[in-house]
Amino acid sequence: MSECARTPVETSRCVIEAILRDLSDTYTGLDGGGIASITQDATWKYTVAIAREERLDLITYTVVLHDDGMVEITDRAKSTKSY
């Protein structure tokens, strides 16, 4: 059994690490204050909020944890929240 499937905390850690790797590869925003939060919205859905000038970029990830412990990102949706 992979350490990613041992406990809920380890599973969350593995998912968040996969999300951070994906953000490093795909997110192109250069201004702002970086990651404001990462929240688990449902068992396999996480939202990353990235602080930008006068808004938050929200990236919602849907993931699957395979039996071998591999995390697969199955969906990524972007939205913006102005404030």
PDB file as gemmi writes it, atoms N, CA and C in Angstrom:
CRYST1    1.000    1.000    1.000  90.00  90.00  90.00 P 1                      
ATOM      1  N   MET A   1       0.842  -1.184   0.000  1.00  0.00           N  
ATOM      2  CA  MET A   1       0.000   0.000   0.000  1.00  0.00           C  
ATOM      3  C   MET A   1       0.887   1.247   0.000  1.00  0.00           C  
ATOM      4  N   SER A   2       0.571   2.176  -0.853  1.00  0.00           N  
ATOM      5  CA  SER A   2       1.301   3.437  -0.920  1.00  0.00           C  
ATOM      6  C   SER A   2       1.049   4.252   0.342  1.00  0.00           C  
ATOM      7  N   GLU A   3       2.031   5.067   0.730  1.00  0.00           N  
ATOM      8  CA  GLU A   3       1.823   5.923   1.895  1.00  0.00           C  
ATOM      9  C   GLU A   3       0.719   6.940   1.636  1.00  0.00           C  
ATOM     10  N   CYS A   4       0.404   7.204   0.375  1.00  0.00           N  
ATOM     11  CA  CYS A   4      -0.662   8.159   0.064  1.00  0.00           C  
ATOM     12  C   CYS A   4      -2.033   7.642   0.463  1.00  0.00           C  
ATOM     13  N   ALA A   5      -2.171   6.348   0.630  1.00  0.00           N  
ATOM     14  CA  ALA A   5      -3.477   5.777   0.960  1.00  0.00           C  
ATOM     15  C   ALA A   5      -3.573   5.316   2.412  1.00  0.00           C  
ATOM     16  N   ARG A   6      -2.554   5.568   3.209  1.00  0.00           N  
ATOM     17  CA  ARG A   6      -2.550   5.068   4.594  1.00  0.00           C  
ATOM     18  C   ARG A   6      -3.529   5.803   5.490  1.00  0.00           C  
ATOM     19  N   THR A   7      -3.503   7.115   5.459  1.00  0.00           N  
ATOM     20  CA  THR A   7      -4.362   7.918   6.332  1.00  0.00           C  
ATOM     21  C   THR A   7      -4.934   9.082   5.524  1.00  0.00           C  
ATOM     22  N   PRO A   8      -6.011   9.687   6.005  1.00  0.00           N  
ATOM     23  CA  PRO A   8      -6.557  10.850   5.308  1.00  0.00           C  
ATOM     24  C   PRO A   8      -5.552  12.003   5.183  1.00  0.00           C  
ATOM     25  N   VAL A   9      -4.730  12.207   6.204  1.00  0.00           N  
ATOM     26  CA  VAL A   9      -3.739  13.286   6.140  1.00  0.00           C  
ATOM     27  C   VAL A   9      -2.699  12.998   5.057  1.00  0.00           C  
ATOM     28  N   GLU A  10      -2.221  11.763   4.973  1.00  0.00           N  
ATOM     29  CA  GLU A  10      -1.254  11.400   3.932  1.00  0.00           C  
ATOM     30  C   GLU A  10      -1.875  11.517   2.543  1.00  0.00           C  
ATOM     31  N   THR A  11      -3.144  11.131   2.419  1.00  0.00           N  
ATOM     32  CA  THR A  11      -3.830  11.271   1.134  1.00  0.00           C  
ATOM     33  C   THR A  11      -3.907  12.740   0.740  1.00  0.00           C  
ATOM     34  N   SER A  12      -4.297  13.595   1.671  1.00  0.00           N  
ATOM     35  CA  SER A  12      -4.363  15.033   1.384  1.00  0.00           C  
ATOM     36  C   SER A  12      -3.000  15.579   0.998  1.00  0.00           C  
ATOM     37  N   ARG A  13      -1.961  15.161   1.703  1.00  0.00           N  
ATOM     38  CA  ARG A  13      -0.607  15.628   1.386  1.00  0.00           C  
ATOM     39  C   ARG A  13      -0.240  15.265  -0.042  1.00  0.00           C  
ATOM     40  N   CYS A  14      -0.494  14.037  -0.429  1.00  0.00           N  
ATOM     41  CA  CYS A  14      -0.157  13.586  -1.782  1.00  0.00           C  
ATOM     42  C   CYS A  14      -0.945  14.355  -2.837  1.00  0.00           C  
ATOM     43  N   VAL A  15      -2.224  14.587  -2.569  1.00  0.00           N  
ATOM     44  CA  VAL A  15      -3.050  15.339  -3.515  1.00  0.00           C  
ATOM     45  C   VAL A  15      -2.540  16.768  -3.635  1.00  0.00           C  
ATOM     46  N   ILE A  16      -2.255  17.413  -2.517  1.00  0.00           N  
ATOM     47  CA  ILE A  16      -1.772  18.795  -2.542  1.00  0.00           C  
ATOM     48  C   ILE A  16      -0.432  18.884  -3.260  1.00  0.00           C  
ATOM     49  N   GLU A  17       0.459  17.932  -3.050  1.00  0.00           N  
ATOM     50  CA  GLU A  17       1.738  17.932  -3.768  1.00  0.00           C  
ATOM     51  C   GLU A  17       1.517  17.817  -5.276  1.00  0.00           C  
ATOM     52  N   ALA A  18       0.579  16.981  -5.701  1.00  0.00           N  
ATOM     53  CA  ALA A  18       0.274  16.846  -7.130  1.00  0.00           C  
ATOM     54  C   ALA A  18      -0.288  18.156  -7.680  1.00  0.00           C  
ATOM     55  N   ILE A  19      -1.148  18.796  -6.913  1.00  0.00           N  
ATOM     56  CA  ILE A  19      -1.714  20.076  -7.337  1.00  0.00           C  
ATOM     57  C   ILE A  19      -0.622  21.133  -7.452  1.00  0.00           C  
ATOM     58  N   LEU A  20       0.282  21.201  -6.486  1.00  0.00           N  
ATOM     59  CA  LEU A  20       1.365  22.186  -6.539  1.00  0.00           C  
ATOM     60  C   LEU A  20       2.277  21.946  -7.743  1.00  0.00           C  
ATOM     61  N   ARG A  21       2.553  20.687  -8.058  1.00  0.00           N  
ATOM     62  CA  ARG A  21       3.350  20.387  -9.262  1.00  0.00           C  
ATOM     63  C   ARG A  21       2.622  20.872 -10.513  1.00  0.00           C  
ATOM     64  N   ASP A  22       1.313  20.618 -10.567  1.00  0.00           N  
ATOM     65  CA  ASP A  22       0.531  21.062 -11.718  1.00  0.00           C  
ATOM     66  C   ASP A  22       0.530  22.585 -11.826  1.00  0.00           C  
ATOM     67  N   LEU A  23       0.354  23.276 -10.712  1.00  0.00           N  
ATOM     68  CA  LEU A  23       0.376  24.740 -10.734  1.00  0.00           C  
ATOM     69  C   LEU A  23       1.716  25.263 -11.234  1.00  0.00           C  
ATOM     70  N   SER A  24       2.801  24.663 -10.806  1.00  0.00           N  
ATOM     71  CA  SER A  24       4.128  25.081 -11.264  1.00  0.00           C  
ATOM     72  C   SER A  24       4.256  24.952 -12.775  1.00  0.00           C  
ATOM     73  N   ASP A  25       3.611  23.929 -13.336  1.00  0.00           N  
ATOM     74  CA  ASP A  25       3.695  23.681 -14.777  1.00  0.00           C  
ATOM     75  C   ASP A  25       2.701  24.497 -15.592  1.00  0.00           C  
ATOM     76  N   THR A  26       1.564  24.886 -15.007  1.00  0.00           N  
ATOM     77  CA  THR A  26       0.482  25.452 -15.820  1.00  0.00           C  
ATOM     78  C   THR A  26       0.074  26.876 -15.476  1.00  0.00           C  
ATOM     79  N   TYR A  27       0.351  27.356 -14.272  1.00  0.00           N  
ATOM     80  CA  TYR A  27      -0.136  28.684 -13.878  1.00  0.00           C  
ATOM     81  C   TYR A  27       0.840  29.747 -14.343  1.00  0.00           C  
ATOM     82  N   THR A  28       0.329  30.754 -15.052  1.00  0.00           N  
ATOM     83  CA  THR A  28       1.211  31.754 -15.653  1.00  0.00           C  
ATOM     84  C   THR A  28       1.113  33.130 -15.014  1.00  0.00           C  
ATOM     85  N   GLY A  29       0.325  33.302 -13.968  1.00  0.00           N  
ATOM     86  CA  GLY A  29       0.196  34.609 -13.330  1.00  0.00           C  
ATOM     87  C   GLY A  29       1.503  35.046 -12.691  1.00  0.00           C  
ATOM     88  N   LEU A  30       1.921  36.274 -12.981  1.00  0.00           N  
ATOM     89  CA  LEU A  30       3.208  36.752 -12.477  1.00  0.00           C  
ATOM     90  C   LEU A  30       3.074  37.781 -11.362  1.00  0.00           C  
ATOM     91  N   ASP A  31       1.932  38.457 -11.276  1.00  0.00           N  
ATOM     92  CA  ASP A  31       1.766  39.474 -10.241  1.00  0.00           C  
ATOM     93  C   ASP A  31       0.939  38.907  -9.089  1.00  0.00           C  
ATOM     94  N   GLY A  32       0.935  39.621  -7.985  1.00  0.00           N  
ATOM     95  CA  GLY A  32       0.105  39.201  -6.864  1.00  0.00           C  
ATOM     96  C   GLY A  32       0.902  38.598  -5.732  1.00  0.00           C  
ATOM     97  N   GLY A  33       0.165  37.985  -4.803  1.00  0.00           N  
ATOM     98  CA  GLY A  33       0.779  37.549  -3.563  1.00  0.00           C  
ATOM     99  C   GLY A  33       0.960  36.060  -3.390  1.00  0.00           C  
ATOM    100  N   GLY A  34       0.768  35.283  -4.421  1.00  0.00           N  
ATOM    101  CA  GLY A  34       0.976  33.846  -4.293  1.00  0.00           C  
ATOM    102  C   GLY A  34      -0.267  33.117  -3.812  1.00  0.00           C  
ATOM    103  N   ILE A  35      -0.076  31.895  -3.337  1.00  0.00           N  
ATOM    104  CA  ILE A  35      -1.191  31.050  -2.918  1.00  0.00           C  
ATOM    105  C   ILE A  35      -1.755  31.576  -1.598  1.00  0.00           C  
ATOM    106  N   ALA A  36      -3.046  31.893  -1.612  1.00  0.00           N  
ATOM    107  CA  ALA A  36      -3.720  32.378  -0.407  1.00  0.00           C  
ATOM    108  C   ALA A  36      -4.296  31.225   0.400  1.00  0.00           C  
ATOM    109  N   SER A  37      -4.777  30.182  -0.299  1.00  0.00           N  
ATOM    110  CA  SER A  37      -5.338  29.034   0.415  1.00  0.00           C  
ATOM    111  C   SER A  37      -5.483  27.844  -0.519  1.00  0.00           C  
ATOM    112  N   ILE A  38      -5.523  26.679   0.093  1.00  0.00           N  
ATOM    113  CA  ILE A  38      -5.890  25.441  -0.591  1.00  0.00           C  
ATOM    114  C   ILE A  38      -6.934  24.785   0.302  1.00  0.00           C  
ATOM    115  N   THR A  39      -8.122  24.556  -0.251  1.00  0.00           N  
ATOM    116  CA  THR A  39      -9.192  23.959   0.543  1.00  0.00           C  
ATOM    117  C   THR A  39      -9.681  22.669  -0.102  1.00  0.00           C  
ATOM    118  N   GLN A  40     -10.074  21.741   0.748  1.00  0.00           N  
ATOM    119  CA  GLN A  40     -10.691  20.508   0.271  1.00  0.00           C  
ATOM    120  C   GLN A  40     -12.196  20.726   0.338  1.00  0.00           C  
ATOM    121  N   ASP A  41     -12.836  20.808  -0.835  1.00  0.00           N  
ATOM    122  CA  ASP A  41     -14.261  21.123  -0.916  1.00  0.00           C  
ATOM    123  C   ASP A  41     -15.143  19.882  -0.848  1.00  0.00           C  
ATOM    124  N   ALA A  42     -14.609  18.764  -1.264  1.00  0.00           N  
ATOM    125  CA  ALA A  42     -15.292  17.469  -1.226  1.00  0.00           C  
ATOM    126  C   ALA A  42     -14.185  16.426  -1.183  1.00  0.00           C  
ATOM    127  N   THR A  43     -14.546  15.169  -1.093  1.00  0.00           N  
ATOM    128  CA  THR A  43     -13.533  14.125  -0.938  1.00  0.00           C  
ATOM    129  C   THR A  43     -12.430  14.232  -1.978  1.00  0.00           C  
ATOM    130  N   TRP A  44     -12.772  14.455  -3.232  1.00  0.00           N  
ATOM    131  CA  TRP A  44     -11.771  14.476  -4.302  1.00  0.00           C  
ATOM    132  C   TRP A  44     -11.773  15.790  -5.069  1.00  0.00           C  
ATOM    133  N   LYS A  45     -12.188  16.874  -4.402  1.00  0.00           N  
ATOM    134  CA  LYS A  45     -12.215  18.188  -5.047  1.00  0.00           C  
ATOM    135  C   LYS A  45     -11.523  19.205  -4.145  1.00  0.00           C  
ATOM    136  N   TYR A  46     -10.556  19.913  -4.707  1.00  0.00           N  
ATOM    137  CA  TYR A  46      -9.771  20.901  -3.979  1.00  0.00           C  
ATOM    138  C   TYR A  46      -9.788  22.210  -4.756  1.00  0.00           C  
ATOM    139  N   THR A  47      -9.779  23.340  -4.033  1.00  0.00           N  
ATOM    140  CA  THR A  47      -9.701  24.644  -4.678  1.00  0.00           C  
ATOM    141  C   THR A  47      -8.485  25.394  -4.162  1.00  0.00           C  
ATOM    142  N   VAL A  48      -7.717  25.931  -5.115  1.00  0.00           N  
ATOM    143  CA  VAL A  48      -6.559  26.763  -4.806  1.00  0.00           C  
ATOM    144  C   VAL A  48      -6.946  28.207  -5.094  1.00  0.00           C  
ATOM    145  N   ALA A  49      -6.721  29.099  -4.131  1.00  0.00           N  
ATOM    146  CA  ALA A  49      -6.952  30.531  -4.322  1.00  0.00           C  
ATOM    147  C   ALA A  49      -5.594  31.211  -4.422  1.00  0.00           C  
ATOM    148  N   ILE A  50      -5.404  31.956  -5.503  1.00  0.00           N  
ATOM    149  CA  ILE A  50      -4.149  32.668  -5.722  1.00  0.00           C  
ATOM    150  C   ILE A  50      -4.454  34.160  -5.718  1.00  0.00           C  
ATOM    151  N   ALA A  51      -3.808  34.883  -4.800  1.00  0.00           N  
ATOM    152  CA  ALA A  51      -4.048  36.317  -4.651  1.00  0.00           C  
ATOM    153  C   ALA A  51      -3.435  37.073  -5.823  1.00  0.00           C  
ATOM    154  N   ARG A  52      -4.265  37.894  -6.447  1.00  0.00           N  
ATOM    155  CA  ARG A  52      -3.823  38.780  -7.532  1.00  0.00           C  
ATOM    156  C   ARG A  52      -4.293  40.182  -7.170  1.00  0.00           C  
ATOM    157  N   GLU A  53      -3.893  41.159  -7.934  1.00  0.00           N  
ATOM    158  CA  GLU A  53      -4.328  42.521  -7.648  1.00  0.00           C  
ATOM    159  C   GLU A  53      -5.841  42.619  -7.815  1.00  0.00           C  
ATOM    160  N   GLU A  54      -6.531  42.941  -6.736  1.00  0.00           N  
ATOM    161  CA  GLU A  54      -7.972  43.158  -6.681  1.00  0.00           C  
ATOM    162  C   GLU A  54      -8.818  41.938  -7.033  1.00  0.00           C  
ATOM    163  N   ARG A  55      -8.237  40.739  -6.967  1.00  0.00           N  
ATOM    164  CA  ARG A  55      -9.030  39.540  -7.249  1.00  0.00           C  
ATOM    165  C   ARG A  55      -8.310  38.302  -6.720  1.00  0.00           C  
ATOM    166  N   LEU A  56      -9.042  37.202  -6.718  1.00  0.00           N  
ATOM    167  CA  LEU A  56      -8.468  35.883  -6.457  1.00  0.00           C  
ATOM    168  C   LEU A  56      -8.675  35.039  -7.704  1.00  0.00           C  
ATOM    169  N   ASP A  57      -7.625  34.410  -8.174  1.00  0.00           N  
ATOM    170  CA  ASP A  57      -7.771  33.378  -9.191  1.00  0.00           C  
ATOM    171  C   ASP A  57      -8.079  32.088  -8.448  1.00  0.00           C  
ATOM    172  N   LEU A  58      -9.165  31.432  -8.817  1.00  0.00           N  
ATOM    173  CA  LEU A  58      -9.580  30.183  -8.181  1.00  0.00           C  
ATOM    174  C   LEU A  58      -9.408  29.050  -9.181  1.00  0.00           C  
ATOM    175  N   ILE A  59      -8.684  28.033  -8.783  1.00  0.00           N  
ATOM    176  CA  ILE A  59      -8.476  26.870  -9.635  1.00  0.00           C  
ATOM    177  C   ILE A  59      -8.990  25.662  -8.861  1.00  0.00           C  
ATOM    178  N   THR A  60     -10.028  25.043  -9.390  1.00  0.00           N  
ATOM    179  CA  THR A  60     -10.651  23.899  -8.732  1.00  0.00           C  
ATOM    180  C   THR A  60     -10.208  22.622  -9.429  1.00  0.00           C  
ATOM    181  N   TYR A  61      -9.671  21.721  -8.643  1.00  0.00           N  
ATOM    182  CA  TYR A  61      -9.150  20.447  -9.139  1.00  0.00           C  
ATOM    183  C   TYR A  61     -10.052  19.309  -8.695  1.00  0.00           C  
ATOM    184  N   THR A  62     -10.300  18.394  -9.609  1.00  0.00           N  
ATOM    185  CA  THR A  62     -10.912  17.116  -9.275  1.00  0.00           C  
ATOM    186  C   THR A  62      -9.843  16.059  -9.493  1.00  0.00           C  
ATOM    187  N   VAL A  63      -9.669  15.181  -8.509  1.00  0.00           N  
ATOM    188  CA  VAL A  63      -8.583  14.194  -8.569  1.00  0.00           C  
ATOM    189  C   VAL A  63      -9.106  12.796  -8.276  1.00  0.00           C  
ATOM    190  N   VAL A  64      -8.292  11.819  -8.637  1.00  0.00           N  
ATOM    191  CA  VAL A  64      -8.547  10.413  -8.326  1.00  0.00           C  
ATOM    192  C   VAL A  64      -7.274   9.864  -7.705  1.00  0.00           C  
ATOM    193  N   LEU A  65      -7.409   9.077  -6.644  1.00  0.00           N  
ATOM    194  CA  LEU A  65      -6.270   8.375  -6.062  1.00  0.00           C  
ATOM    195  C   LEU A  65      -6.367   6.915  -6.486  1.00  0.00           C  
ATOM    196  N   HIS A  66      -5.398   6.480  -7.284  1.00  0.00           N  
ATOM    197  CA  HIS A  66      -5.389   5.097  -7.764  1.00  0.00           C  
ATOM    198  C   HIS A  66      -4.869   4.158  -6.673  1.00  0.00           C  
ATOM    199  N   ASP A  67      -5.130   2.876  -6.830  1.00  0.00           N  
ATOM    200  CA  ASP A  67      -4.718   1.870  -5.842  1.00  0.00           C  
ATOM    201  C   ASP A  67      -3.216   1.871  -5.582  1.00  0.00           C  
ATOM    202  N   ASP A  68      -2.426   2.246  -6.594  1.00  0.00           N  
ATOM    203  CA  ASP A  68      -0.969   2.275  -6.423  1.00  0.00           C  
ATOM    204  C   ASP A  68      -0.482   3.558  -5.751  1.00  0.00           C  
ATOM    205  N   GLY A  69      -1.424   4.441  -5.362  1.00  0.00           N  
ATOM    206  CA  GLY A  69      -1.060   5.682  -4.690  1.00  0.00           C  
ATOM    207  C   GLY A  69      -0.847   6.851  -5.617  1.00  0.00           C  
ATOM    208  N   MET A  70      -0.941   6.638  -6.922  1.00  0.00           N  
ATOM    209  CA  MET A  70      -0.753   7.719  -7.873  1.00  0.00           C  
ATOM    210  C   MET A  70      -1.975   8.634  -7.870  1.00  0.00           C  
ATOM    211  N   VAL A  71      -1.730   9.938  -7.822  1.00  0.00           N  
ATOM    212  CA  VAL A  71      -2.799  10.924  -7.883  1.00  0.00           C  
ATOM    213  C   VAL A  71      -2.942  11.367  -9.331  1.00  0.00           C  
ATOM    214  N   GLU A  72      -4.160  11.281  -9.850  1.00  0.00           N  
ATOM    215  CA  GLU A  72      -4.438  11.730 -11.212  1.00  0.00           C  
ATOM    216  C   GLU A  72      -5.390  12.920 -11.145  1.00  0.00           C  
ATOM    217  N   ILE A  73      -5.008  14.005 -11.801  1.00  0.00           N  
ATOM    218  CA  ILE A  73      -5.887  15.163 -11.911  1.00  0.00           C  
ATOM    219  C   ILE A  73      -6.812  14.906 -13.094  1.00  0.00           C  
ATOM    220  N   THR A  74      -8.116  14.824 -12.821  1.00  0.00           N  
ATOM    221  CA  THR A  74      -9.073  14.511 -13.881  1.00  0.00           C  
ATOM    222  C   THR A  74      -9.775  15.747 -14.419  1.00  0.00           C  
ATOM    223  N   ASP A  75      -9.733  16.857 -13.665  1.00  0.00           N  
ATOM    224  CA  ASP A  75     -10.353  18.094 -14.144  1.00  0.00           C  
ATOM    225  C   ASP A  75      -9.707  19.276 -13.441  1.00  0.00           C  
ATOM    226  N   ARG A  76      -9.593  20.383 -14.182  1.00  0.00           N  
ATOM    227  CA  ARG A  76      -9.074  21.637 -13.631  1.00  0.00           C  
ATOM    228  C   ARG A  76      -9.962  22.745 -14.187  1.00  0.00           C  
ATOM    229  N   ALA A  77     -10.605  23.507 -13.314  1.00  0.00           N  
ATOM    230  CA  ALA A  77     -11.484  24.595 -13.739  1.00  0.00           C  
ATOM    231  C   ALA A  77     -11.004  25.900 -13.110  1.00  0.00           C  
ATOM    232  N   LYS A  78     -10.934  26.951 -13.936  1.00  0.00           N  
ATOM    233  CA  LYS A  78     -10.461  28.249 -13.456  1.00  0.00           C  
ATOM    234  C   LYS A  78     -11.620  29.227 -13.380  1.00  0.00           C  
ATOM    235  N   SER A  79     -11.592  30.054 -12.341  1.00  0.00           N  
ATOM    236  CA  SER A  79     -12.561  31.136 -12.202  1.00  0.00           C  
ATOM    237  C   SER A  79     -11.884  32.277 -11.453  1.00  0.00           C  
ATOM    238  N   THR A  80     -12.583  33.394 -11.340  1.00  0.00           N  
ATOM    239  CA  THR A  80     -12.030  34.571 -10.680  1.00  0.00           C  
ATOM    240  C   THR A  80     -13.056  35.137  -9.713  1.00  0.00           C  
ATOM    241  N   LYS A  81     -12.586  35.573  -8.561  1.00  0.00           N  
ATOM    242  CA  LYS A  81     -13.435  36.249  -7.583  1.00  0.00           C  
ATOM    243  C   LYS A  81     -12.857  37.640  -7.363  1.00  0.00           C  
ATOM    244  N   SER A  82     -13.622  38.660  -7.708  1.00  0.00           N  
ATOM    245  CA  SER A  82     -13.170  40.041  -7.512  1.00  0.00           C  
ATOM    246  C   SER A  82     -13.540  40.513  -6.116  1.00  0.00           C  
ATOM    247  N   TYR A  83     -12.742  41.425  -5.587  1.00  0.00           N  
ATOM    248  CA  TYR A  83     -13.060  42.019  -4.287  1.00  0.00           C  
ATOM    249  C   TYR A  83     -12.614  43.449  -4.236  1.00  0.00           C  
TER     250      TYR A  83                                                      
END                                                                             
